[in-house]
Amino acid sequence: MTRSMLFVPGDSPKKIDKALAGDADALILDLEDSVAPDRKAEARQQVARTLQRERRGKDLWVRVNALDTGLLLPDLAAVVALRPFGILLPKCAGRATLAPVACYLDAMEAMAGIAAGSVRILAIATETARSLFALGEYANVTPRLWGLTWGAEDLGADVGSLSNQAGHGAGYTEPYRLVRSLCLFAAAAAGVRPIDAVCVQLDDEAVLRQEAQDACRDGFTGKLAIHPAQLPAIHDAFAPTPAQTDWARRVIAAFAAQPDTGALRLDGKMIDKPHLRLAQRLLGASDGSA
């Protein structure tokens, strides 16, 4: 299960080496925000070298530059043939962004002689105000779509917000809570994984833990990270408790014993097929297979 996805600057071999040896479930080798414009070419070369190395069991993603920057095609040309697990696509605004990028990947995979659909897409679906009105468009655009995530920082800059935080430990302000919820529902509607945004509070672990616990509670399957020190709290939050695992096993066993029944009684409560799906997800999370 992908609980944590750690951003690593694509032009920093030292940080990449440290991240490969670390505990993140997946790494996002960044060619976008963390790389200065005059270092984009060097970052592509470094990311390509990393993709050719032993991956130590980690899924390696590449955050490319946005479709409208003129940098996306050089980014893809540098990495697709080396088979990254997927690309993180910034500034995505529904079908109009996702469909052409999927077509570029089709062509590059064919040219490289690798299986069609090998490179997945995780879309950052909320970085502009415009993108919010396209959140219902992700279903059935491309089978490459692996998940949706959201971002508050770029969106705040686009909107002109002075802050996205309510202060005093209260979390996000109401507009950004809405955006987070819309991303969750958009991912569910598209049948893909919802991944929670980064926590930018590097010196307050309590804030991170609360964000991660809330995300898991609400239905997100993992969380982005910007520092290795954030990983333990994220992993703790997305690990099912023993009580949850025990409940999930009993739900699955109950339906296995009565496969023709749509609803059952367990612990004095009615359970039905949505509970079965939740149980299967919890067990997948507990054994790492989801």
LUMTIGU-721496 format. One record per residue (C-alpha): residue number from 1; x, y, z. Coordinates in pm, 1 decimal. Layout:
BEGIN
- NUM	X	Y	Z
...
***
This chain:
BEGIN
- 1	0.0	0.0	0.0
- 2	125.9	348.3	-83.3
- 3	91.2	536.9	243.4
- 4	366.9	791.3	188.9
- 5	504.0	964.7	-120.0
- 6	814.2	1173.6	-50.4
- 7	919.7	1464.7	-271.3
- 8	1291.1	1474.0	-357.3
- 9	1455.9	1749.0	-566.6
- 10	1550.6	1594.4	-899.3
- 11	1884.2	1778.0	-913.0
- 12	2011.5	1660.8	-572.4
- 13	2196.1	1324.4	-586.7
- 14	2264.7	1341.7	-212.9
- 15	1898.0	1378.4	-120.4
- 16	1796.4	1113.3	-372.4
- 17	2045.6	864.4	-225.1
- 18	1918.0	935.7	125.3
- 19	1555.8	896.3	16.5
- 20	1625.4	566.6	-161.8
- 21	1766.9	432.1	163.1
- 22	1477.9	570.4	366.8
- 23	1133.4	451.8	464.9
- 24	903.3	622.7	214.3
- 25	678.0	387.4	20.6
- 26	728.3	595.0	-294.5
- 27	955.4	878.2	-405.4
- 28	856.9	1170.2	-624.9
- 29	1165.3	1284.1	-815.2
- 30	1084.1	1647.7	-875.2
- 31	1149.6	1834.8	-1197.9
- 32	911.5	2118.7	-1117.5
- 33	897.2	2354.3	-818.3
- 34	1210.4	2244.8	-633.1
- 35	1433.5	2284.5	-941.0
- 36	1550.2	2627.4	-1056.8
- 37	1487.7	2708.8	-1424.7
- 38	1857.5	2697.0	-1513.2
- 39	1891.2	2349.2	-1358.4
- 40	1603.2	2175.3	-1534.2
- 41	1828.5	1999.5	-1787.1
- 42	2065.5	1875.4	-1515.6
- 43	1768.4	1755.5	-1310.4
- 44	1636.9	1552.6	-1604.4
- 45	1974.9	1384.3	-1641.6
- 46	1996.7	1310.0	-1270.6
- 47	1644.1	1167.9	-1258.8
- 48	1722.3	951.8	-1561.6
- 49	2031.6	816.1	-1385.7
- 50	1825.0	742.3	-1077.1
- 51	1565.8	548.3	-1278.1
- 52	1844.0	330.3	-1415.3
- 53	1957.4	232.4	-1066.1
- 54	1835.7	-25.2	-816.0
- 55	1505.8	108.0	-683.6
- 56	1519.2	-77.5	-351.7
- 57	1157.7	-179.8	-369.8
- 58	1026.1	175.5	-399.9
- 59	785.5	310.9	-656.2
- 60	962.1	598.2	-833.8
- 61	745.5	880.1	-962.9
- 62	855.7	1189.0	-1153.8
- 63	686.0	1522.9	-1106.6
- 64	703.9	1678.8	-1449.4
- 65	641.2	2040.4	-1540.3
- 66	291.8	2150.9	-1634.1
- 67	142.2	2107.2	-1980.1
- 68	148.7	2479.1	-2063.5
- 69	513.0	2543.6	-1966.6
- 70	684.7	2406.9	-2277.4
- 71	888.2	2179.9	-2048.6
- 72	657.4	1879.0	-2028.9
- 73	766.6	1704.1	-2348.5
- 74	1140.9	1728.0	-2268.9
- 75	1063.5	1594.5	-1920.8
- 76	871.8	1297.8	-2058.2
- 77	1130.4	1229.7	-2328.1
- 78	1398.7	1203.8	-2059.9
- 79	1219.3	953.0	-1838.0
- 80	943.8	749.5	-2007.4
- 81	1172.8	492.0	-2169.5
- 82	1326.4	426.4	-1825.1
- 83	990.3	313.6	-1691.3
- 84	910.6	527.1	-1388.9
- 85	618.3	394.3	-1190.0
- 86	432.5	706.0	-1293.9
- 87	433.6	1080.3	-1338.5
- 88	291.8	1338.1	-1101.9
- 89	111.6	1586.9	-1323.9
- 90	82.0	1940.6	-1182.8
- 91	-174.0	2206.1	-1273.3
- 92	-412.5	1942.7	-1404.7
- 93	-755.3	2074.1	-1504.8
- 94	-963.1	1773.1	-1596.3
- 95	-994.2	1610.1	-1935.7
- 96	-840.5	1902.5	-2125.5
- 97	-509.3	1846.8	-1946.2
- 98	-517.1	1475.5	-1877.4
- 99	-612.6	1348.6	-2223.9
- 100	-323.7	1503.7	-2420.8
- 101	-68.4	1396.2	-2161.0
- 102	-201.0	1040.4	-2182.5
- 103	-159.8	1057.6	-2560.8
- 104	201.4	1176.3	-2525.8
- 105	267.8	878.4	-2300.7
- 106	105.3	642.1	-2551.8
- 107	341.0	764.3	-2823.4
- 108	655.4	760.2	-2609.8
- 109	589.7	412.5	-2476.4
- 110	539.1	285.7	-2830.7
- 111	864.5	446.3	-2943.2
- 112	1049.4	296.6	-2645.6
- 113	903.0	-49.8	-2704.5
- 114	752.2	-77.0	-2357.0
- 115	404.4	-198.2	-2272.3
- 116	125.1	48.8	-2329.3
- 117	-2.4	198.2	-2006.8
- 118	312.5	121.4	-1808.9
- 119	351.7	480.0	-1686.3
- 120	74.1	582.9	-1450.9
- 121	-54.1	934.0	-1379.2
- 122	-118.7	1091.9	-1041.6
- 123	-283.8	1426.7	-1109.4
- 124	-262.8	1730.5	-884.0
- 125	-618.5	1836.8	-948.8
- 126	-670.9	2157.3	-747.6
- 127	-379.9	2395.8	-803.3
- 128	-580.5	2658.2	-991.1
- 129	-927.8	2798.3	-938.4
- 130	-1019.9	2682.1	-1288.9
- 131	-927.3	2324.5	-1208.5
- 132	-1193.1	2296.5	-938.2
- 133	-1467.1	2315.3	-1197.1
- 134	-1324.0	2013.7	-1381.0
- 135	-1307.5	1773.0	-1086.9
- 136	-1599.8	1573.4	-1220.8
- 137	-1423.9	1499.9	-1551.1
- 138	-1166.6	1240.6	-1447.1
- 139	-1372.8	924.6	-1484.6
- 140	-1302.9	723.7	-1801.2
- 141	-1046.1	962.3	-1949.9
- 142	-754.7	717.7	-1938.3
- 143	-679.3	391.6	-1756.0
- 144	-341.3	543.8	-1673.5
- 145	-499.5	757.6	-1403.2
- 146	-377.4	606.4	-1076.8
- 147	-490.8	872.2	-834.6
- 148	-581.5	1232.4	-760.1
- 149	-422.1	1461.6	-508.8
- 150	-479.3	1820.6	-413.7
- 151	-265.5	2120.6	-336.9
- 152	-334.4	2428.4	-126.9
- 153	-23.7	2639.6	-182.0
- 154	-47.5	2699.5	-557.0
- 155	-422.0	2738.5	-527.7
- 156	-380.5	3002.0	-260.7
- 157	-146.4	3195.8	-486.8
- 158	-395.0	3171.1	-773.1
- 159	-686.1	3288.7	-558.7
- 160	-489.3	3553.9	-370.0
- 161	-541.8	3409.6	-22.7
- 162	-337.7	3563.5	255.9
- 163	-331.8	3221.3	424.5
- 164	-496.7	2881.8	389.4
- 165	-464.2	2812.0	762.5
- 166	-726.1	2907.1	1020.5
- 167	-463.5	2937.0	1294.6
- 168	-444.1	2811.3	1654.4
- 169	-427.4	2450.4	1535.2
- 170	-764.3	2471.5	1362.1
- 171	-632.9	2344.0	1028.8
- 172	-732.5	2471.1	687.1
- 173	-974.1	2755.1	632.6
- 174	-1316.5	2669.3	495.7
- 175	-1238.0	2720.7	123.0
- 176	-948.1	2475.8	142.5
- 177	-1144.6	2220.8	343.0
- 178	-1394.5	2228.3	58.7
- 179	-1119.0	2173.2	-197.5
- 180	-982.4	1875.9	-2.4
- 181	-1328.0	1720.0	15.4
- 182	-1392.9	1774.1	-353.7
- 183	-1066.3	1599.9	-440.9
- 184	-1164.7	1303.0	-224.6
- 185	-1503.2	1271.9	-392.6
- 186	-1357.2	1324.6	-741.5
- 187	-1114.5	1037.3	-685.6
- 188	-1395.3	813.8	-562.9
- 189	-1607.8	904.4	-865.7
- 190	-1318.9	821.2	-1099.0
- 191	-1238.5	497.3	-915.9
- 192	-881.2	600.3	-833.5
- 193	-679.3	660.6	-517.5
- 194	-720.1	984.9	-322.4
- 195	-385.1	1105.7	-188.3
- 196	-377.1	1382.6	71.9
- 197	-170.3	1698.6	23.1
- 198	159.9	1779.9	189.8
- 199	173.1	1924.4	538.7
- 200	394.9	2232.6	524.7
- 201	432.7	2254.0	903.9
- 202	779.7	2104.9	940.2
- 203	827.0	2192.8	1307.6
- 204	489.9	2085.8	1446.4
- 205	443.0	1710.4	1439.3
- 206	104.3	1737.7	1610.1
- 207	-34.8	1922.9	1309.5
- 208	102.5	1659.5	1072.3
- 209	-37.4	1373.6	1279.7
- 210	-379.4	1533.6	1292.8
- 211	-381.5	1595.0	917.5
- 212	-277.8	1236.8	844.1
- 213	-527.0	1085.5	1088.3
- 214	-807.9	1299.4	947.5
- 215	-710.7	1199.0	593.9
- 216	-717.9	827.6	674.8
- 217	-1047.5	863.7	860.2
- 218	-1211.3	1040.8	568.8
- 219	-1100.8	794.9	300.6
- 220	-766.3	911.2	164.8
- 221	-529.1	619.6	107.9
- 222	-197.9	802.2	152.1
- 223	-29.9	1137.8	197.8
- 224	241.4	1339.6	25.4
- 225	549.9	1429.5	230.3
- 226	816.1	1696.7	192.5
- 227	1066.5	1575.4	453.2
- 228	1177.2	1228.7	569.3
- 229	1096.8	1324.2	929.3
- 230	726.9	1329.9	833.9
- 231	716.1	961.6	736.6
- 232	667.0	794.5	1077.5
- 233	357.6	1001.0	1158.5
- 234	209.3	933.1	816.1
- 235	274.4	559.9	839.6
- 236	124.0	545.0	1188.8
- 237	-189.7	724.3	1072.0
- 238	-248.8	493.3	776.3
- 239	-185.9	167.4	963.3
- 240	-512.5	-3.1	1064.8
- 241	-547.4	-60.5	1437.2
- 242	-570.7	-418.0	1569.3
- 243	-940.4	-360.1	1638.6
- 244	-1000.9	-244.9	1281.2
- 245	-812.3	-542.8	1140.8
- 246	-1007.4	-784.4	1360.9
- 247	-1339.0	-625.9	1253.0
- 248	-1237.6	-648.2	886.0
- 249	-1151.2	-1017.4	913.8
- 250	-1483.6	-1093.7	1079.2
- 251	-1678.8	-899.7	816.5
- 252	-1506.6	-1087.2	533.7
- 253	-1559.4	-1419.0	709.7
- 254	-1928.4	-1342.3	764.3
- 255	-1988.1	-1271.5	395.6
- 256	-1780.2	-1572.7	292.8
- 257	-2004.9	-1791.5	508.4
- 258	-2320.7	-1648.5	346.6
- 259	-2215.9	-1545.4	-7.2
- 260	-2573.0	-1507.7	-133.2
- 261	-2672.8	-1260.2	137.4
- 262	-2655.0	-886.6	75.3
- 263	-2685.7	-773.7	436.6
- 264	-2584.6	-939.0	763.8
- 265	-2588.5	-873.3	1138.0
- 266	-2253.0	-832.6	1313.9
- 267	-2193.8	-699.2	1664.8
- 268	-2554.5	-588.2	1683.7
- 269	-2529.2	-379.2	1366.9
- 270	-2630.4	-426.4	1007.0
- 271	-2346.5	-466.8	758.8
- 272	-2374.8	-478.8	379.8
- 273	-2154.2	-470.9	71.8
- 274	-2005.8	-122.7	137.6
- 275	-1882.1	-258.9	472.5
- 276	-1730.3	-553.7	289.2
- 277	-1541.6	-319.9	55.9
- 278	-1411.1	-124.8	354.5
- 279	-1303.1	-446.5	525.0
- 280	-1113.9	-559.8	216.4
- 281	-939.2	-223.5	196.5
- 282	-841.6	-235.2	564.4
- 283	-694.0	-582.4	530.5
- 284	-507.7	-475.8	218.0
- 285	-361.9	-185.2	413.0
- 286	-260.2	-408.4	703.4
- 287	-68.8	-651.6	482.3
- 288	65.9	-397.0	235.6
- 289	-118.6	-533.0	-67.0
- 290	-356.4	-245.0	-134.7
***
